[in-house]
């Protein structure tokens, strides 16, 4: 399923997904016009974690119904480990998947090309967010997120899933070290997610790869919302690490 993101502000400071808003989930994906979010030059340290939001961002995201003073966040490490968010929010560890059954505790995932994926079971009231790049894809982060939702009482078949703006197959060129890992993890299947570019390189479609893996995990394809908005194609609106940007986008959501 594809949809148009709903912009908030002029210029847009954040987007929301109509498919998530329709089931009452407070959420937002920021743009480069949302101030007060830590950059890649300000990494989250596990020894001395510091909330990656400043006053300006908290004020703006409050408009989306998100209480950033209770936000849970992680030091993302391109893996497939999961943490349950602390009941009062705060640092959840060095992981790439956060889950919660606590109402009003926002979960935050930071990106600048990788996929931020929101998982919501509105019946069981279980929420998860995942950070998924190519490493997370081959390490099974998407499937791990679906399993973690299940361990809290959710069902894959009931999930509403949304994929935030991220680098698209138009701009994501990779070479042999990446394709070797894809082949190791997926056999010949990975070849359906790429198209040739220059010698020794291919254009990788992480969107298609993760949509397929979500379907394999039991998520209905019609419940996967992906606006296919490429970070590298829109430098006026979004940060892209591949384009040399040091800023970060954040996707954040909380159980109502």
N, C-alpha and C positions, 0 to 999 in steps of 0.2 A: 504494500500500500504506500502511495506517495501522497504528500499533502503540502500545502503552503504553510510556512511558519507565520505566526502572527507577530508583527513587530510592535514594540512598546517604546514610545518616545520618538523624538525627532531631533537629530538622527536616532535610529533605533538603538537603545541601550541594552535591550534583551529581547529574545523571542520566546514565544510559547507555542506548544503543539496543540492545535484544536482537538486532536484525538485524546489527549490527556486532560485538557480542560473540560471536555465533555463528560468525563467521569469524575470530575471534582478534585483532581490532583494539583495542589500548588507546586509550580515548577518554573524554571527559567533557564535559558541558555544565553549567556551574555555575549555582547559584541565588543569590539575594541573601544567603543564609546562609553562603556561602563567603567568609571574610575574606581580605584580603591581595591584592586585585586592584585595579589602578588605576582611578580613576573618570574620567568625561569632563572633570573639572576638572584632570586630570593628563595632558594630551595627550602623545603620543609625538612628540618633536622629531627631525626628520631630522638636525639639526646636532649634537645631543647625545642620541642615543637611550639610553633607560634601560629595562631590562627591567621590564615592567609587572606582575611578580609579586613579592610579598614572602614572607617565610618561611612565614607561616600557609598561604597558598595552595599553596605548593610541598609542604608536608607533607601536606595533604589530597589533592591530586591525585596525589601519590606512591602513594596507596592504589589509584588506578586504573591503576597501572603506567606512569605518565608521569614521566620524568626532567626536571623543569621547569628544572633547571640547564642543559639543552641546548636550550631552547625557541627556536623561530624565530618572529618576529612582524614586523609591518609598521606603518607609518603609513597607515591606511586613508583613501582619498580619494574613495570613491564612483565608481570607474572600473572598467575591465576589463583593466588591465595585470596581468601575471603575473611572479612572481619565483621562481626555484629557491632553496629554503632553503639557507643556508650549511651546509656539512657538519658543523660543530660547533655549529650554532644561532646565534642572535643576530639583529640587525636586518637585515631583508631589503630595505628600501627603502620608497618611497611607492607601494604597490600594494594591490590588494584580493584577489589570488589568490596562494596559496602552494602549491608542489608540491615533492615530494621522492621520491627513490628510496633515501634513506639510512635504514637501520634505526635506531630509537631516538631520532630527532630529532623532538620534538613540534612540530607546527604549531599556531599559535593565532590565532583570529579573535575579535574583540571586538564585541559587539552590545548594543543595548537597544531593539530593535524590528525592525531589519533581519534578514534571513535569514543565518544561518551554515550553509553547505552543506558536508558532508563527502563526498568522492569517493574510493572505494577499489577498486582492482583487485586482488583477492587472489591471482590467478594470476601477474600480472606484478609484483606487490608495488610498486605505485605509489600514492601518496597525494596528495590535494589538498584544500585548504580554501578556501572563497570567502566573501567578505562581499558580500551582494547586497541593496540597497534598490531603490527605484523607479528611481533613476538608474543603478545597475548593471544593472538589468533592461533598460532601454532602450539601454544601451551594450553589451550583449551579454556581460556577465560570466559568466553561466552557460555559454554556449556556448564562451567562451574557456577556461574551466576544463576542459571536456571535451577541447578541442583540446590544451591543455597536457599533460594526462594522456597523450594519444596520442603527443605528441612524445617522451615518455619511454619509450614502449613499451607503454602500456596500450591497452585497447580500450573504446570506449563500451559495447558490448554486454555486457562483463564487469563493469561498474561496479556496486558497491553504493553507493547514495546515501542520505544522511540529512539532513533539514532540521530544524534545532534550533528550540526555541521562539522565536517571533517574532510580530509583530503580525498579527492575523487580519482577515478581511473583515468581521467583526463590529464592529471598532473603527477601521479605517484609512480615514478619510475624506480625500479629496483634491479639488482644484478644477482650474480650467482650465489653469493652467501645467503641471500634471502630465499631465492628459489630452491636452493638445496634443503633449507629447513622446511619449506612448504612441501617439497616432495617427500621428505622424511615423515612428516606428520600426516599427509593426505594421499600419498601415492600419486597416481596420475590425475586425480580429481582436481588438483590445484591448477591444472592447465586450462580449466574452464573459467578461471577467475583472472586470466591475464590475456594480453594481446602483445604481439611483438613490437618492439620499438627499434632502437639502434642495436648494433651488434653486441650480443652478450647481455642485453637488457630487455625487460618487459615492463609494461604498464599494468600495475596490480590493482584490482578492484576489491578493496577490503569491504566495501558495502555488500557486494554480491556474496563474498565468502561468508560474512557473518550472517547475512540473511539466510543463507543455506544452512549454516550451523544452528541457527535458531529454529528453523523448521525441523531439522533433524532431532532437536531436543524436545520437540512437541509443541512449539509455539505455532499458532495458526498463521500462515502467511498473510492473511487479511488483517491481522492484528499487529503487524510490524510496520511502523510508520517511519519512513525515511524520505525527507524532503530533497535529498541528494544535492545539498548545498556545499560546494567545494571551498574549503578555506583558502587554498592557493589561488583560486580564481577571483577572489573578492577581497583584495588587500585594503580597500577603502572601508571595509566593514568588519573583517575577521582577521585574527592573527594566524600566521602559518609559519611554523618552525622551518620548514623547507625554504621558505622565502626570506629567511633571515630575521624574522620577528622574534623578539624576546618576551613579548607579552603572553598572557594566558587567557583563554576563555574558560568559563566555569559553567557546568551544567549542575543544577541543584534542584532537589525535589524533597518534599516532606509529606508524610501521611496526614490527611485531613482529620 
